[in-house]
Structure formats: structure tokens, C-alpha cells
Amino acid sequence: MKQIRQLIVVEGRHDSAKLKEFFECDTIETGGTSLGEEVIERIRAAQKTRGVIIFTDPDSPGNRIRNEINRAVPGCLNAFIDKKAARTDHKVGIEHAGRVDLEQSLANLIIYEDRPQETISANDLYELGLTGSKDSAKLREKAGNALHIGFGNAKTMLRRLNCLGITKEELEKVIHS
């Protein structure tokens, strides 16, 4: 079993159980979307001693949890999984993913850094078709998967791209590949 040094933040006990099937790891469970100060403090402490990987479900509540933790505890690593790889007929979540998809997600960790300069604009997203067209959501999903930043609406995508310093040219290559 591959050992993961950092603590992995997940939403619930089923996510923890799934990860522990394939990895030697420790987790912190948020217990859902309402993050209490006690959980945030545990994540802060873990970040100082072992580091933290945020690995929430690929859905809106998971994105809200991820954003809140990244704001409260800067410097965390982020793992994303494709929604298609973590879903059943009725549910989506880390606990539904297979070993290969989990390994790939944890092999492509990113860290958000505040960048003083915007590397890509909302207008750039529009020009590339990532907003304002009927296929925009599919293009954002393609780009998110290729860049390992997950899927999100245009505002979320723009913030993630700028945090990573992705340029319009780099994004254009990704969506046309």
C-alpha cells in the first residue's frame, strides 16, 4: 500500500474508508458542508506538522468546502477527481471512485497561490468558448480534467486558472488538444 504523509481532508467516513482501502493514510472528515471552527483548527494544525491534501467530492458542496478550507488554511494541496469517475446512478462522491482514479487524482496535486496579477480574464474565457455558448460547460470540464483543477462554473474556473498562473495560450492548447 502506498503511504501518504499528508492528512487528507474528506467529507465523510465513507470517503475515509474508501481511501484507506488503497492507501496508508490519515484523514480529517468535515462531516458535511458546515465546517466548524474545531475542524478548521485541526486542519490548520495538520498543515503545520504534516501538510494537508483537500480531496472533496466533485460537486457544488465539495467545491464550497474546498474553497472555505483554502481561504482559512493557505498552502493546502488540492486533489480533484473527475465527476464521471466518482459517481453511481444516483450519487457522486470520492467513496464511489476506483483505485486507478484515486491514484491519478492524488498524483496530480496542485496548490493555490494568490497571484497579484491576472493571467487570464473573463473575456479570455468568453473568446475561447468557455462561457457564453451551449458547449461552454463541456469545454470547462475538458480543461478542468486536463489541468487537474476539477470542474466548476466560469467564475470558479477563472479563479483556479489565475491562482495557478495559467495563460490564455496555455488554456487554448488544452481545449484544442
C-alpha angles and dihedrals in degrees: 000000000000113000120223114202098196122076111250118222111215133166102243151358094271089058090050092049092050093051092047090056089067107019139045097234147132123232140198114212118211093201093225136312100320103083111199124210089248091061092046090051091051089051091048091051092048091049090056095049110028108001127247135250115199108212109169130162118283095249139088096275090048091052091050091052091047092050093048092050093046090052094046097040112032120202099038119146116240128214121192131193127198112255090230091058093051104046144095125192091281110016141048125206149117090266090067096054126102129237097260093050092047091049091050092049093050091046092058104056122165133190124212116227126186106247118200091208127059110235096185131022136212087250089056090055089051093049091051092050096249090123133028100031136088092249096046095106092051091050092048089050091050092049093044092052094045093049094040092235099118130235125299145147119280094272093051092046092050092051093048093047092050093046088056094043094240112169128216090251093052091048092048091055090051097051094044096048 
